[in-house]
Amino acid sequence: MEKPLSYLPFGIIKGTRSSYLKLYLKDCLTGMKDFIKDDTIDVVVTSPPYNIGLNYNSYKDTLPRKEYLDWIKMVGTEIKRVLKNDGSFFLNIGNRPKDQWLAWDVANTIREDFTLQNVIHWVKSIAINKQDVGNYQNVIDDIAVGHFKPVVSNRFLNDCHEYIFHFTKEGNTALDKLPVRIPYQDKTNIRRWKSTKGDKRDRGNTWFIPYKTIQKRAERPHPSTFPVKLPEMCIRLHGLKQDLVAMDPFLGIGSTAIASNKLGVSFIGFEIDKGYIDEIVIRLNSAIN
Ligand SMILES: C[S@@+](CC[C@H](N)C(=O)[O-])C[C@H]1O[C@@H](n2cnc3c(N)ncnc32)[C@H](O)[C@@H]1O
């Protein structure tokens, strides 16, 4: 069994697959200014607080909208400073039933510093009627898979997706689409299209990444996380290479840190709540062991 991770001064975690994982108990704006040099980060995968009154331990998620967007703008500008020119900034955010502009208001704020290169739809749950898909052999009946928070209202639909906005500095960052490709359903396509490379097609911008089924609320120690597979796919899509450095300014319980460790990518992250940082160390230990 590998040695348990130790949490060292300045947040450096030892014993991981990555050359380094640095987790700072610190406000991200101060942290980025103090610890990260210009043009040094390859890929940012993050999800900021959505300002929807969630119960985080330390952060108050209820700012007036303008104040919230001004703060998001400052974080975006700081990310621009630290990101390399060919870097990728994946920003995950969702809406509320009563506030369908929230995600787009945030994206529009970031737009002042970045180009929106791709919009990815993170699909948490999907329903497929057999009659709509014809002869697909793998779909033998109507199916509904994945989890979502049900909306109790006759006005709004259950919200089964969130956005991942892929921002880059100039809109021309080359991606590595191969690792996130999926096999063709109709294998005749492999011969039909000249550009086809084996039995894999571009996954497109709808990513079905369900939450794990949990039995008890205690299994979710944070009110708003994304599955580790989400940052893993973003980092793979940006392209794995030697000495890659990933960052998450809003660590939460560290899904991007765990994905980075899994991929052997160096990582820097910030979180203002000590309890969440402690949880990251527990999750990293169990991921490694
Ligand atoms: C949406 S959650 C991120 C969850 C994360 N993606 C995960 O999967 O665990 C946002 C996090 O940002 C933290 N936060 C809020 N303000 C912050 C700040 N100024 N600097 C760093 N972290 C902050 C909150 O405590 C919260 O844990």
The ligand as an SDF file (V2000), in Angstrom:
LIG
                    3D

 27 29  0  0  0  0  0  0  0  0999 V2000
  -19.1370   25.1460   -6.7030 C   0  0  0  0  0  0  0  0  0  0  0  0
  -18.0100   24.8110   -5.4420 S   0  0  0  0  0  0  0  0  0  0  0  0
  -16.7140   23.9240   -6.2680 C   0  0  0  0  0  0  0  0  0  0  0  0
  -16.9140   22.4360   -6.1920 C   0  0  0  0  0  0  0  0  0  0  0  0
  -15.8280   21.6300   -6.9030 C   0  0  0  0  0  0  0  0  0  0  0  0
  -15.9130   21.8030   -8.3450 N   0  0  0  0  0  0  0  0  0  0  0  0
  -15.9320   20.1360   -6.5670 C   0  0  0  0  0  0  0  0  0  0  0  0
  -16.2750   19.3210   -7.4580 O   0  0  0  0  0  0  0  0  0  0  0  0
  -15.7130   19.7800   -5.4070 O   0  0  0  0  0  0  0  0  0  0  0  0
  -17.2730   26.3720   -5.1410 C   0  0  0  0  0  0  0  0  0  0  0  0
  -16.2790   26.4090   -3.9710 C   0  0  0  0  0  0  0  0  0  0  0  0
  -15.6160   27.6750   -3.9710 O   0  0  0  0  0  0  0  0  0  0  0  0
  -15.2530   27.9880   -2.6250 C   0  0  0  0  0  0  0  0  0  0  0  0
  -14.9630   29.4360   -2.5940 N   0  0  0  0  0  0  0  0  0  0  0  0
  -15.8310   30.4750   -2.4840 C   0  0  0  0  0  0  0  0  0  0  0  0
  -15.1770   31.6510   -2.5390 N   0  0  0  0  0  0  0  0  0  0  0  0
  -13.8630   31.3610   -2.7110 C   0  0  0  0  0  0  0  0  0  0  0  0
  -12.6910   32.1500   -2.8640 C   0  0  0  0  0  0  0  0  0  0  0  0
  -12.7350   33.4890   -2.8410 N   0  0  0  0  0  0  0  0  0  0  0  0
  -11.5040   31.5320   -3.0550 N   0  0  0  0  0  0  0  0  0  0  0  0
  -11.4380   30.1620   -3.0710 C   0  0  0  0  0  0  0  0  0  0  0  0
  -12.5190   29.3530   -2.9160 N   0  0  0  0  0  0  0  0  0  0  0  0
  -13.7130   29.9400   -2.7380 C   0  0  0  0  0  0  0  0  0  0  0  0
  -16.4690   27.5360   -1.8300 C   0  0  0  0  0  0  0  0  0  0  0  0
  -16.1410   27.3230   -0.4690 O   0  0  0  0  0  0  0  0  0  0  0  0
  -16.8820   26.2530   -2.5720 C   0  0  0  0  0  0  0  0  0  0  0  0
  -16.3430   25.1110   -1.9570 O   0  0  0  0  0  0  0  0  0  0  0  0
  1  2  1  0
  2  3  1  0
  2 10  1  0
  3  4  1  0
  4  5  1  0
  5  6  1  0
  5  7  1  0
  7  8  2  0
  7  9  1  0
 10 11  1  0
 11 12  1  0
 11 26  1  0
 12 13  1  0
 13 14  1  0
 13 24  1  0
 14 15  1  0
 14 23  1  0
 15 16  2  0
 16 17  1  0
 17 18  1  0
 17 23  2  0
 18 19  1  0
 18 20  2  0
 20 21  1  0
 21 22  2  0
 22 23  1  0
 24 25  1  0
 24 26  1  0
 26 27  1  0
M  CHG  2   2   1   9  -1
M  END
$$$$
